[in-house]
C-alpha cells in the first residue's frame, strides 16, 4: 500500500509542477490553484507513505521519479531540448532508484 500512495504522491507532484509551468509566474489563477493543490496532495500522500516505507527510500523515489518524469514531459510536450547529457542524467536517476530498491534499502 505504501508504494501505491507513493505513486499517487509522485503523480500529484508531477501534475503540480506541470501546472506551475502554465501558471505564468502565478499570474493565472487556474494553473496556480492546481499547483498549490497538487503539492498539498503530494505531501499528504508522501507523509502517509512514510508510515510503511523508509524515509530515505521514499524520498529518493519521489524526488528521482518526479524529476525524471518532469524532464521527459518537458522534452515530449513543452518543446524543451534533450541532450545526451540530459538523457544520461534521466537514465542515471532511474538506475539509482532501481538499485536503491534492489539493494534492500527498505
C-alpha positions in Angstrom: 0.0 0.0 0.0 2.9 2.4 0.7 4.2 2.2 -2.8 0.7 2.9 -4.2 0.5 6.0 -2.0 4.0 7.0 -3.2 2.9 6.6 -6.8 0.0 9.0 -6.1 2.4 11.4 -4.4 4.6 11.4 -7.5 1.7 11.9 -9.9 0.4 14.8 -7.8 3.8 16.4 -7.7 4.4 16.0 -11.4 0.9 17.4 -12.1 1.6 20.4 -9.8 4.9 21.1 -11.4 3.4 20.9 -14.9 0.6 23.3 -13.8 3.2 25.7 -12.4 4.7 26.0 -15.9 1.3 27.2 -17.1 0.7 29.5 -14.2 2.8 32.2 -15.8 4.6 33.1 -12.6 1.4 32.5 -10.6 -0.4 35.2 -12.5 -3.0 32.8 -13.9 -5.5 31.6 -11.2 -6.5 28.2 -12.5 -3.0 26.7 -13.0 -1.8 28.4 -9.8 -4.6 26.7 -7.8 -3.8 23.4 -9.4 -0.1 23.9 -8.4 -0.9 24.5 -4.8 -3.5 21.7 -4.6 -1.1 19.3 -6.3 1.7 20.0 -3.9 -0.6 19.7 -0.9 -1.9 16.3 -2.1 1.6 15.2 -2.9 3.0 16.0 0.5 0.0 14.5 2.3 0.4 11.2 0.3 4.1 11.2 0.9 3.5 11.6 4.6 1.2 8.6 4.6 3.8 6.7 2.6 6.4 7.2 5.4 4.3 5.1 7.7 5.3 2.0 5.9 8.3 2.9 3.7 11.6 4.2 5.0 12.2 7.9 4.5 15.4 7.5 2.5 13.8 5.2 0.1 10.5 7.0 -0.2 12.1 10.4 -0.7 14.7 9.1 -3.2 12.0 7.5 -5.3 9.6 10.5 -5.0 12.3 13.0 -6.0 14.0 10.9 -8.6 11.0 9.6 -10.5 9.4 13.1 -10.3 12.5 14.7 -11.7 12.8 12.2 -14.5 9.1 12.5 -15.3 9.2 16.3 -15.5 12.3 16.2 -17.6 10.6 13.8 -20.0 7.4 15.9 -20.1 9.4 19.0 -20.8 11.0 17.3 -23.8 8.0 15.5 -25.1 5.3 18.1 -24.7 6.8 21.5 -23.8 9.4 21.9 -26.5 12.4 21.6 -24.2 15.6 20.3 -25.8 17.1 16.9 -25.0 20.8 16.4 -25.0 22.9 13.3 -24.5 23.8 14.7 -21.0 20.1 15.1 -20.0 19.2 11.7 -21.3 22.1 10.2 -19.4 21.0 12.0 -16.3 17.5 10.7 -16.5 18.9 7.2 -17.1 21.1 7.5 -14.0 18.2 8.7 -11.9 16.1 5.7 -12.9 19.0 3.4 -12.4 19.6 4.8 -8.9 16.0 4.2 -7.9 16.2 0.6 -9.2 19.5 0.0 -7.3 18.1 1.6 -4.2 15.1 -0.8 -4.3 17.1 -3.9 -5.2 19.7 -3.1 -2.6 17.4 -3.7 0.3 17.2 -0.1 1.4 13.6 -0.6 2.5 
